[in-house]
Amino acid sequence: MRIALEICVDDAAGLTAARDGGADRVELCAALALGGLTPSPGMMRLAAQAGLPAMAMIRPRAGDFVWFPAEVRVMADDIAAARAAGLAGVVIGASLPDGRLDVGVLALLMQAAKDMDVTLHRAVDLCPDPVQAMRTCVDLGIRRVLSSGGATSAAAGLARLRAMIGHGVTVMPGGGVTAQTIGALAGLPLTEVHASASVPAPEPTDARLAAFGFQPPGARQTDAARVAALRAALDHMPPG
């Protein structure tokens, strides 16, 4: 069985690199340096024409996932924009101050995303009880969860990832997943993985771009060769 590869991208070049490298799906974002924010309507429309299923990140700001009512309205409108653009689905998440999933907000977002593919993002990694979070997902109709197992990388979060698997939800490991590290996940019953497959972006030729903050330090970009290397590594993994 082929393990699906999702690549997160935040610009037009990233879309092309993901497709050319052999990705099966893209997570479409803005500002990946901030963990991914909602992409623009223009990027949504471009992704809908890229030849790959695309999932739009729905996250109106950086920081936590405790949303104010106005932010929930923004997210519902952004889901409508993703639907209008013809995208396959959306990536959502909402937390209570103690880290548990915010069932009320997620229910509203699920209603907005009715009949679309939905992924719960790494807000799940803040949950104190990952198994209860999986049960909440089932109740809400969320069938896929992106998680690093509550750690800074999926390889470091293996124990929690194992605990999350087997509750009626597809667990898609993400976080530090590369062709070199994917072997650490070989013991999991993998069906999907998530990665950035990125390399450092070239230094700007005009130093003012960095000085003015137009390109942040440590900027990265999707790399087709890294996508292809991870695709090849997945194709050679034994069944989990």
Secondary structure, DSSP 8 states (H G I E B T S, - for coil): ---EEEEEE-SHHHHHHHHHHT-SEEEE-B-GGGT-B---HHHHHHHHTTTS-EEEE---SSS-S---HHHHHHHHHHHHHHHHHT-SEEEE--B-TTSSB-HHHHHHHHHHTTTSEEEE-GGGGG-S-HHHHHHHHHHHT--EEEE-TTSSSTGGGHHHHHHHTTSSSEEEEBSS--TTTGGGGTTS--SEEEE--EEE----SSHHHHHTTSS-TT-EEE-HHHHHHHHHHHHTS---
